Amino acid sequence: MTYMIDNHISICFVSESWLTSDNNNITATIKSYGFDIIHKPRRNCDKLRGGGVAIIFHSSLKLTKVVIKHGELFESVLAKFKNNMGDNVCCCCVYRPGPLTEAFFSDFDEFIGSI
């Protein structure tokens, strides 16, 4: 968190967040520094370690989580906010575990098309 503060970073995208719940010591620490987090734990996080994606952002930004359904070949978390000029901005963090397959490209293309 000090790196983000020292370098004036307002938003950060994290893959392999390893978070399993919305309220824990890590999210509390993030919030204590004046940041907030939107994240999605790995599917079956109770059985598998690792995974998960997150967007960490300064609390002055008002990000709203966006849910878009997609296949199980990748993990994603999306958010939107308005910039200083009033334009809508959509941001996304994607993590694809495992090998690249044609099925991934098909699912990902459909996902991008639905944003």
ROKOLKE-919222 format. One record per atom (N, C-alpha, C): residue number from 1; residue in three letters; atom name; x, y, z. Coordinates in pm, 1 decimal. Layout:
% residues N
PAPA_NUM_ALA_CA_X_Y_Z .
...
***
This chain:
% residues 115
PAPA_1_MET_N_82.5_-118.8_0.0 .
PAPA_1_MET_CA_0.0_0.0_0.0 .
PAPA_1_MET_C_86.9_125.2_0.0 .
PAPA_2_THR_N_198.9_120.5_69.5 .
PAPA_2_THR_CA_285.0_238.9_71.3 .
PAPA_2_THR_C_340.2_268.2_-67.9 .
PAPA_3_TYR_N_363.7_166.1_-149.0 .
PAPA_3_TYR_CA_410.0_188.0_-286.2 .
PAPA_3_TYR_C_305.6_266.3_-365.1 .
PAPA_4_MET_N_179.5_229.1_-351.1 .
PAPA_4_MET_CA_72.2_300.1_-421.4 .
PAPA_4_MET_C_64.9_445.6_-374.1 .
PAPA_5_ILE_N_76.0_466.5_-245.6 .
PAPA_5_ILE_CA_68.3_602.2_-190.7 .
PAPA_5_ILE_C_189.7_684.6_-233.5 .
PAPA_6_ASP_N_309.8_629.0_-216.5 .
PAPA_6_ASP_CA_432.9_701.6_-249.4 .
PAPA_6_ASP_C_441.5_738.3_-396.9 .
PAPA_7_ASN_N_381.1_656.1_-483.5 .
PAPA_7_ASN_CA_388.9_678.7_-627.8 .
PAPA_7_ASN_C_259.0_734.5_-686.0 .
PAPA_8_HIS_N_169.6_779.1_-599.1 .
PAPA_8_HIS_CA_43.2_842.6_-639.8 .
PAPA_8_HIS_C_-37.1_754.5_-736.1 .
PAPA_9_ILE_N_-46.3_627.6_-703.7 .
PAPA_9_ILE_CA_-123.1_532.1_-784.2 .
PAPA_9_ILE_C_-264.6_526.8_-728.7 .
PAPA_10_SER_N_-361.4_557.8_-813.1 .
PAPA_10_SER_CA_-500.8_562.8_-768.9 .
PAPA_10_SER_C_-574.9_432.1_-790.4 .
PAPA_11_ILE_N_-526.8_349.5_-883.6 .
PAPA_11_ILE_CA_-596.7_224.9_-914.2 .
PAPA_11_ILE_C_-494.5_118.0_-952.8 .
PAPA_12_CYS_N_-518.1_-3.0_-905.2 .
PAPA_12_CYS_CA_-425.1_-113.4_-927.5 .
PAPA_12_CYS_C_-505.9_-240.3_-955.1 .
PAPA_13_PHE_N_-460.7_-319.2_-1052.2 .
PAPA_13_PHE_CA_-527.2_-444.1_-1088.1 .
PAPA_13_PHE_C_-440.5_-560.6_-1042.1 .
PAPA_14_VAL_N_-502.9_-655.2_-972.9 .
PAPA_14_VAL_CA_-427.8_-764.8_-911.9 .
PAPA_14_VAL_C_-484.5_-898.6_-958.1 .
PAPA_15_SER_N_-396.6_-983.3_-1010.6 .
PAPA_15_SER_CA_-435.6_-1122.4_-1035.2 .
PAPA_15_SER_C_-367.3_-1206.7_-928.8 .
PAPA_16_GLU_N_-420.3_-1325.1_-903.5 .
PAPA_16_GLU_CA_-371.6_-1408.8_-793.8 .
PAPA_16_GLU_C_-381.6_-1334.4_-660.8 .
PAPA_17_SER_N_-499.5_-1277.6_-634.7 .
PAPA_17_SER_CA_-519.0_-1201.9_-510.2 .
PAPA_17_SER_C_-522.8_-1291.8_-386.7 .
PAPA_18_TRP_N_-562.0_-1414.7_-403.2 .
PAPA_18_TRP_CA_-571.1_-1513.6_-296.2 .
PAPA_18_TRP_C_-674.6_-1475.9_-190.5 .
PAPA_19_LEU_N_-759.2_-1379.5_-217.7 .
PAPA_19_LEU_CA_-862.7_-1341.4_-121.2 .
PAPA_19_LEU_C_-978.6_-1439.5_-129.4 .
PAPA_20_THR_N_-1035.0_-1470.6_-14.4 .
PAPA_20_THR_CA_-1145.2_-1567.5_-11.6 .
PAPA_20_THR_C_-1274.9_-1508.5_41.1 .
PAPA_21_SER_N_-1270.0_-1387.0_96.5 .
PAPA_21_SER_CA_-1391.2_-1325.6_150.0 .
PAPA_21_SER_C_-1381.5_-1174.6_136.9 .
PAPA_22_ASP_N_-1493.5_-1106.0_158.7 .
PAPA_22_ASP_CA_-1496.2_-960.7_147.9 .
PAPA_22_ASP_C_-1439.0_-891.6_271.0 .
PAPA_23_ASN_N_-1449.2_-954.1_385.2 .
PAPA_23_ASN_CA_-1403.9_-891.9_510.1 .
PAPA_23_ASN_C_-1299.0_-979.2_575.7 .
PAPA_24_ASN_N_-1175.1_-933.3_568.7 .
PAPA_24_ASN_CA_-1066.4_-1005.4_633.0 .
PAPA_24_ASN_C_-956.0_-905.6_666.2 .
PAPA_25_ASN_N_-845.8_-951.8_720.7 .
PAPA_25_ASN_CA_-736.9_-862.0_760.6 .
PAPA_25_ASN_C_-679.1_-784.7_642.5 .
PAPA_26_ILE_N_-671.9_-847.8_526.6 .
PAPA_26_ILE_CA_-613.8_-780.9_409.8 .
PAPA_26_ILE_C_-703.7_-667.6_363.0 .
PAPA_27_THR_N_-833.0_-692.9_349.1 .
PAPA_27_THR_CA_-923.4_-585.7_304.8 .
PAPA_27_THR_C_-928.8_-474.5_409.1 .
PAPA_28_ALA_N_-920.4_-508.6_536.3 .
PAPA_28_ALA_CA_-919.5_-406.7_642.1 .
PAPA_28_ALA_C_-794.7_-319.7_631.0 .
PAPA_29_THR_N_-681.7_-379.9_603.0 .
PAPA_29_THR_CA_-557.2_-304.1_587.6 .
PAPA_29_THR_C_-566.1_-210.7_467.4 .
PAPA_30_ILE_N_-617.2_-261.1_356.0 .
PAPA_30_ILE_CA_-633.6_-178.9_235.6 .
PAPA_30_ILE_C_-719.7_-57.0_268.2 .
PAPA_31_LYS_N_-828.8_-78.6_337.0 .
PAPA_31_LYS_CA_-920.4_31.4_370.7 .
PAPA_31_LYS_C_-858.3_129.2_469.6 .
PAPA_32_SER_N_-770.9_81.4_556.1 .
PAPA_32_SER_CA_-707.4_170.4_654.1 .
PAPA_32_SER_C_-612.8_270.9_587.5 .
PAPA_33_TYR_N_-568.8_242.2_466.3 .
PAPA_33_TYR_CA_-481.4_332.9_391.0 .
PAPA_33_TYR_C_-560.5_429.2_301.8 .
PAPA_34_GLY_N_-693.7_424.3_309.4 .
PAPA_34_GLY_CA_-774.6_514.8_228.2 .
PAPA_34_GLY_C_-807.3_460.3_90.5 .
PAPA_35_PHE_N_-796.3_329.8_75.2 .
PAPA_35_PHE_CA_-828.4_264.2_-50.7 .
PAPA_35_PHE_C_-947.1_171.5_-28.4 .
PAPA_36_ASP_N_-1003.1_125.1_-138.2 .
PAPA_36_ASP_CA_-1110.8_27.1_-131.5 .
PAPA_36_ASP_C_-1077.9_-83.0_-230.4 .
PAPA_37_ILE_N_-1154.8_-189.4_-227.2 .
PAPA_37_ILE_CA_-1125.1_-304.3_-312.5 .
PAPA_37_ILE_C_-1254.3_-367.4_-362.7 .
PAPA_38_ILE_N_-1251.7_-404.3_-489.4 .
PAPA_38_ILE_CA_-1356.7_-486.4_-549.1 .
PAPA_38_ILE_C_-1284.8_-612.7_-595.0 .
PAPA_39_HIS_N_-1330.2_-726.7_-550.6 .
PAPA_39_HIS_CA_-1259.8_-848.9_-590.3 .
PAPA_39_HIS_C_-1355.6_-964.9_-609.3 .
PAPA_40_LYS_N_-1303.0_-1064.6_-676.0 .
PAPA_40_LYS_CA_-1378.5_-1188.4_-696.1 .
PAPA_40_LYS_C_-1284.8_-1304.0_-662.8 .
PAPA_41_PRO_N_-1319.1_-1379.8_-559.6 .
PAPA_41_PRO_CA_-1235.0_-1494.8_-524.2 .
PAPA_41_PRO_C_-1238.9_-1601.4_-634.1 .
PAPA_42_ARG_N_-1140.1_-1686.8_-632.5 .
PAPA_42_ARG_CA_-1136.7_-1799.3_-724.6 .
PAPA_42_ARG_C_-1257.5_-1889.2_-698.2 .
PAPA_43_ARG_N_-1312.4_-1944.9_-805.4 .
PAPA_43_ARG_CA_-1419.3_-2044.0_-787.0 .
PAPA_43_ARG_C_-1362.7_-2159.0_-704.5 .
PAPA_44_ASN_N_-1444.1_-2215.2_-619.9 .
PAPA_44_ASN_CA_-1402.7_-2327.4_-534.3 .
PAPA_44_ASN_C_-1284.3_-2290.9_-445.4 .
PAPA_45_CYS_N_-1280.7_-2164.6_-398.0 .
PAPA_45_CYS_CA_-1166.5_-2122.1_-316.2 .
PAPA_45_CYS_C_-1157.6_-2200.0_-186.1 .
PAPA_46_ASP_N_-1265.8_-2266.6_-148.4 .
PAPA_46_ASP_CA_-1260.7_-2349.6_-28.5 .
PAPA_46_ASP_C_-1185.1_-2480.2_-55.2 .
PAPA_47_LYS_N_-1168.9_-2516.4_-184.8 .
PAPA_47_LYS_CA_-1099.6_-2640.4_-220.0 .
PAPA_47_LYS_C_-965.7_-2614.7_-288.4 .
PAPA_48_LEU_N_-953.5_-2499.7_-357.8 .
PAPA_48_LEU_CA_-831.5_-2468.0_-431.7 .
PAPA_48_LEU_C_-767.6_-2342.1_-375.9 .
PAPA_49_ARG_N_-636.0_-2340.8_-366.4 .
PAPA_49_ARG_CA_-564.4_-2221.8_-318.7 .
PAPA_49_ARG_C_-535.5_-2130.0_-435.4 .
PAPA_50_GLY_N_-508.4_-2002.9_-402.4 .
PAPA_50_GLY_CA_-465.1_-1907.3_-503.6 .
PAPA_50_GLY_C_-580.4_-1849.8_-582.7 .
PAPA_51_GLY_N_-544.3_-1795.6_-697.7 .
PAPA_51_GLY_CA_-644.2_-1738.9_-787.1 .
PAPA_51_GLY_C_-707.3_-1612.5_-732.1 .
PAPA_52_GLY_N_-811.2_-1571.2_-797.6 .
PAPA_52_GLY_CA_-882.9_-1451.4_-759.3 .
PAPA_52_GLY_C_-827.6_-1328.3_-828.4 .
PAPA_53_VAL_N_-914.9_-1232.9_-853.4 .
PAPA_53_VAL_CA_-876.4_-1106.7_-916.7 .
PAPA_53_VAL_C_-933.3_-991.9_-834.5 .
PAPA_54_ALA_N_-864.7_-876.2_-841.3 .
PAPA_54_ALA_CA_-907.3_-762.7_-760.4 .
PAPA_54_ALA_C_-871.9_-631.1_-827.4 .
PAPA_55_ILE_N_-950.2_-529.5_-795.5 .
PAPA_55_ILE_CA_-919.2_-392.8_-831.7 .
PAPA_55_ILE_C_-910.5_-315.6_-700.7 .
PAPA_56_ILE_N_-793.3_-259.8_-673.4 .
PAPA_56_ILE_CA_-772.4_-177.2_-554.2 .
PAPA_56_ILE_C_-769.7_-32.9_-602.1 .
PAPA_57_PHE_N_-847.0_54.1_-537.3 .
PAPA_57_PHE_CA_-858.3_191.6_-585.3 .
PAPA_57_PHE_C_-870.7_288.2_-468.7 .
PAPA_58_HIS_N_-823.9_412.4_-492.8 .
PAPA_58_HIS_CA_-833.7_515.3_-390.2 .
PAPA_58_HIS_C_-980.9_543.0_-363.3 .
PAPA_59_SER_N_-1014.7_560.3_-237.9 .
PAPA_59_SER_CA_-1156.7_575.5_-201.9 .
PAPA_59_SER_C_-1219.6_702.2_-258.9 .
PAPA_60_SER_N_-1138.3_796.1_-309.1 .
PAPA_60_SER_CA_-1195.9_914.7_-373.5 .
PAPA_60_SER_C_-1259.4_880.7_-508.4 .
PAPA_61_LEU_N_-1218.8_767.1_-567.2 .
PAPA_61_LEU_CA_-1282.4_718.6_-689.7 .
PAPA_61_LEU_C_-1405.7_639.0_-649.7 .
PAPA_62_LYS_N_-1513.7_661.0_-715.1 .
PAPA_62_LYS_CA_-1637.7_589.8_-681.8 .
PAPA_62_LYS_C_-1662.1_480.4_-784.8 .
PAPA_63_LEU_N_-1593.4_368.2_-766.6 .
PAPA_63_LEU_CA_-1609.5_255.3_-857.5 .
PAPA_63_LEU_C_-1731.8_174.5_-819.0 .
PAPA_64_THR_N_-1798.3_122.7_-920.0 .
PAPA_64_THR_CA_-1914.1_35.8_-901.4 .
PAPA_64_THR_C_-1885.0_-97.1_-969.5 .
PAPA_65_LYS_N_-1904.9_-205.2_-898.9 .
PAPA_65_LYS_CA_-1881.1_-337.9_-955.6 .
PAPA_65_LYS_C_-1983.2_-367.1_-1064.4 .
PAPA_66_VAL_N_-1936.7_-426.2_-1174.2 .
PAPA_66_VAL_CA_-2021.2_-467.4_-1285.5 .
PAPA_66_VAL_C_-2009.4_-619.0_-1296.8 .
PAPA_67_VAL_N_-2121.8_-687.3_-1303.9 .
PAPA_67_VAL_CA_-2120.1_-833.6_-1313.8 .
PAPA_67_VAL_C_-2159.1_-874.4_-1455.0 .
PAPA_68_ILE_N_-2068.8_-947.5_-1520.6 .
PAPA_68_ILE_CA_-2096.1_-1003.7_-1652.9 .
PAPA_68_ILE_C_-2063.2_-1151.8_-1645.1 .
PAPA_69_LYS_N_-2160.3_-1234.3_-1672.8 .
PAPA_69_LYS_CA_-2141.2_-1379.8_-1667.6 .
PAPA_69_LYS_C_-2053.5_-1424.6_-1784.4 .
PAPA_70_HIS_N_-1969.4_-1524.2_-1758.4 .
PAPA_70_HIS_CA_-1887.5_-1582.8_-1864.6 .
PAPA_70_HIS_C_-1852.0_-1725.1_-1825.2 .
PAPA_71_GLY_N_-1785.7_-1795.4_-1914.2 .
PAPA_71_GLY_CA_-1746.6_-1933.6_-1889.7 .
PAPA_71_GLY_C_-1645.6_-1944.2_-1776.1 .
PAPA_72_GLU_N_-1602.8_-2064.8_-1749.8 .
PAPA_72_GLU_CA_-1514.0_-2091.1_-1636.6 .
PAPA_72_GLU_C_-1366.4_-2095.9_-1674.3 .
PAPA_73_LEU_N_-1331.3_-2052.8_-1795.5 .
PAPA_73_LEU_CA_-1193.0_-2062.2_-1840.1 .
PAPA_73_LEU_C_-1106.1_-1945.4_-1795.3 .
PAPA_74_PHE_N_-1166.8_-1843.3_-1736.4 .
PAPA_74_PHE_CA_-1089.6_-1731.2_-1683.2 .
PAPA_74_PHE_C_-1167.0_-1665.4_-1570.7 .
PAPA_75_GLU_N_-1095.4_-1586.6_-1492.1 .
PAPA_75_GLU_CA_-1155.5_-1512.0_-1382.0 .
PAPA_75_GLU_C_-1154.6_-1364.4_-1419.2 .
PAPA_76_SER_N_-1254.8_-1290.9_-1374.1 .
PAPA_76_SER_CA_-1258.2_-1147.7_-1405.7 .
PAPA_76_SER_C_-1331.4_-1070.2_-1296.9 .
PAPA_77_VAL_N_-1296.0_-943.3_-1286.8 .
PAPA_77_VAL_CA_-1369.9_-848.2_-1205.7 .
PAPA_77_VAL_C_-1373.7_-718.8_-1286.1 .
PAPA_78_LEU_N_-1493.0_-660.1_-1297.5 .
PAPA_78_LEU_CA_-1513.2_-536.8_-1373.3 .
PAPA_78_LEU_C_-1568.4_-429.5_-1282.6 .
PAPA_79_ALA_N_-1535.2_-305.7_-1316.8 .
PAPA_79_ALA_CA_-1589.2_-191.2_-1243.2 .
PAPA_79_ALA_C_-1603.5_-74.9_-1339.6 .
PAPA_80_LYS_N_-1690.4_19.0_-1303.4 .
PAPA_80_LYS_CA_-1705.1_139.6_-1384.7 .
PAPA_80_LYS_C_-1703.3_260.6_-1291.5 .
PAPA_81_PHE_N_-1663.4_373.9_-1350.1 .
PAPA_81_PHE_CA_-1665.3_500.2_-1277.8 .
PAPA_81_PHE_C_-1668.2_614.2_-1378.0 .
PAPA_82_LYS_N_-1695.6_732.9_-1330.0 .
PAPA_82_LYS_CA_-1691.6_852.5_-1414.4 .
PAPA_82_LYS_C_-1560.4_925.0_-1389.4 .
PAPA_83_ASN_N_-1494.1_965.7_-1499.0 .
PAPA_83_ASN_CA_-1370.4_1041.7_-1482.1 .
PAPA_83_ASN_C_-1402.0_1188.4_-1455.0 .
PAPA_84_ASN_N_-1299.7_1271.3_-1444.2 .
PAPA_84_ASN_CA_-1318.8_1413.2_-1411.6 .
PAPA_84_ASN_C_-1400.7_1488.7_-1515.2 .
PAPA_85_MET_N_-1405.9_1437.6_-1637.5 .
PAPA_85_MET_CA_-1480.6_1503.6_-1744.7 .
PAPA_85_MET_C_-1622.9_1449.6_-1755.4 .
PAPA_86_GLY_N_-1658.9_1357.0_-1667.3 .
PAPA_86_GLY_CA_-1793.0_1300.6_-1666.7 .
PAPA_86_GLY_C_-1812.3_1182.4_-1760.5 .
PAPA_87_ASP_N_-1703.2_1134.8_-1822.1 .
PAPA_87_ASP_CA_-1711.8_1019.7_-1912.2 .
PAPA_87_ASP_C_-1712.5_890.1_-1831.8 .
PAPA_88_ASN_N_-1790.2_792.8_-1877.4 .
PAPA_88_ASN_CA_-1789.5_661.4_-1814.2 .
PAPA_88_ASN_C_-1662.6_586.5_-1852.2 .
PAPA_89_VAL_N_-1600.4_524.5_-1753.1 .
PAPA_89_VAL_CA_-1480.4_445.0_-1774.9 .
PAPA_89_VAL_C_-1507.3_305.5_-1719.4 .
PAPA_90_CYS_N_-1479.6_205.4_-1801.3 .
PAPA_90_CYS_CA_-1494.4_66.5_-1757.4 .
PAPA_90_CYS_C_-1355.1_7.0_-1746.6 .
PAPA_91_CYS_N_-1327.1_-58.6_-1634.9 .
PAPA_91_CYS_CA_-1197.0_-122.6_-1617.9 .
PAPA_91_CYS_C_-1218.4_-267.5_-1575.9 .
PAPA_92_CYS_N_-1121.7_-349.3_-1611.8 .
PAPA_92_CYS_CA_-1139.4_-492.3_-1592.5 .
PAPA_92_CYS_C_-1004.9_-557.5_-1560.8 .
PAPA_93_CYS_N_-1007.6_-653.2_-1470.0 .
PAPA_93_CYS_CA_-891.6_-735.9_-1440.6 .
PAPA_93_CYS_C_-928.2_-879.9_-1475.9 .
PAPA_94_VAL_N_-846.3_-941.7_-1560.4 .
PAPA_94_VAL_CA_-872.3_-1078.1_-1607.8 .
PAPA_94_VAL_C_-752.0_-1164.9_-1576.7 .
PAPA_95_TYR_N_-777.8_-1285.8_-1531.4 .
PAPA_95_TYR_CA_-672.5_-1384.6_-1508.5 .
PAPA_95_TYR_C_-715.6_-1515.0_-1573.0 .
PAPA_96_ARG_N_-625.3_-1570.6_-1653.3 .
PAPA_96_ARG_CA_-654.7_-1696.5_-1720.8 .
PAPA_96_ARG_C_-556.2_-1802.8_-1673.2 .
PAPA_97_PRO_N_-598.8_-1890.4_-1583.5 .
PAPA_97_PRO_CA_-511.0_-1999.5_-1541.8 .
PAPA_97_PRO_C_-509.6_-2109.8_-1648.3 .
PAPA_98_GLY_N_-404.1_-2184.7_-1649.8 .
PAPA_98_GLY_CA_-397.8_-2298.7_-1740.8 .
PAPA_98_GLY_C_-355.6_-2261.4_-1881.3 .
PAPA_99_PRO_N_-359.3_-2359.5_-1971.4 .
PAPA_99_PRO_CA_-312.0_-2338.5_-2108.8 .
PAPA_99_PRO_C_-412.2_-2258.3_-2193.3 .
PAPA_100_LEU_N_-358.8_-2192.3_-2296.4 .
PAPA_100_LEU_CA_-445.5_-2123.8_-2393.0 .
PAPA_100_LEU_C_-514.7_-2226.9_-2479.8 .
PAPA_101_THR_N_-643.8_-2207.8_-2499.2 .
PAPA_101_THR_CA_-720.8_-2298.1_-2583.8 .
PAPA_101_THR_C_-812.0_-2215.9_-2674.7 .
PAPA_102_GLU_N_-860.0_-2277.1_-2778.2 .
PAPA_102_GLU_CA_-957.0_-2210.5_-2866.3 .
PAPA_102_GLU_C_-1082.8_-2174.2_-2788.0 .
PAPA_103_ALA_N_-1121.5_-2259.8_-2694.3 .
PAPA_103_ALA_CA_-1241.2_-2232.7_-2613.3 .
PAPA_103_ALA_C_-1223.4_-2104.4_-2531.7 .
PAPA_104_PHE_N_-1100.2_-2082.5_-2480.3 .
PAPA_104_PHE_CA_-1074.8_-1958.2_-2406.8 .
PAPA_104_PHE_C_-1096.2_-1838.1_-2497.6 .
PAPA_105_PHE_N_-1037.4_-1839.9_-2616.4 .
PAPA_105_PHE_CA_-1050.0_-1726.1_-2707.1 .
PAPA_105_PHE_C_-1195.6_-1700.5_-2743.8 .
PAPA_106_SER_N_-1271.4_-1804.5_-2761.6 .
PAPA_106_SER_CA_-1413.5_-1790.0_-2792.4 .
PAPA_106_SER_C_-1488.4_-1727.2_-2675.3 .
PAPA_107_ASP_N_-1467.1_-1779.7_-2554.3 .
PAPA_107_ASP_CA_-1532.5_-1725.8_-2434.1 .
PAPA_107_ASP_C_-1489.9_-1580.9_-2408.3 .
PAPA_108_PHE_N_-1359.6_-1553.2_-2425.3 .
PAPA_108_PHE_CA_-1309.0_-1419.5_-2398.9 .
PAPA_108_PHE_C_-1363.4_-1318.4_-2500.4 .
PAPA_109_ASP_N_-1371.7_-1359.3_-2626.1 .
PAPA_109_ASP_CA_-1428.3_-1272.4_-2729.8 .
PAPA_109_ASP_C_-1574.1_-1238.2_-2697.5 .
PAPA_110_GLU_N_-1649.9_-1337.8_-2654.3 .
PAPA_110_GLU_CA_-1789.7_-1315.0_-2616.5 .
PAPA_110_GLU_C_-1798.1_-1221.2_-2494.4 .
PAPA_111_PHE_N_-1708.6_-1243.0_-2399.7 .
PAPA_111_PHE_CA_-1703.6_-1159.2_-2279.1 .
PAPA_111_PHE_C_-1676.4_-1012.9_-2315.3 .
PAPA_112_ILE_N_-1572.7_-989.5_-2395.5 .
PAPA_112_ILE_CA_-1538.0_-852.6_-2436.2 .
PAPA_112_ILE_C_-1653.7_-788.8_-2512.3 .
PAPA_113_GLY_N_-1719.3_-866.6_-2596.2 .
PAPA_113_GLY_CA_-1833.4_-814.2_-2672.4 .
PAPA_113_GLY_C_-1951.3_-773.8_-2584.9 .
PAPA_114_SER_N_-1960.2_-831.5_-2466.2 .
PAPA_114_SER_CA_-2074.6_-800.6_-2379.4 .
PAPA_114_SER_C_-2047.7_-685.0_-2284.0 .
PAPA_115_ILE_N_-1925.0_-633.5_-2282.6 .
PAPA_115_ILE_CA_-1893.1_-520.8_-2194.2 .
PAPA_115_ILE_C_-1954.5_-392.9_-2247.6 .
***
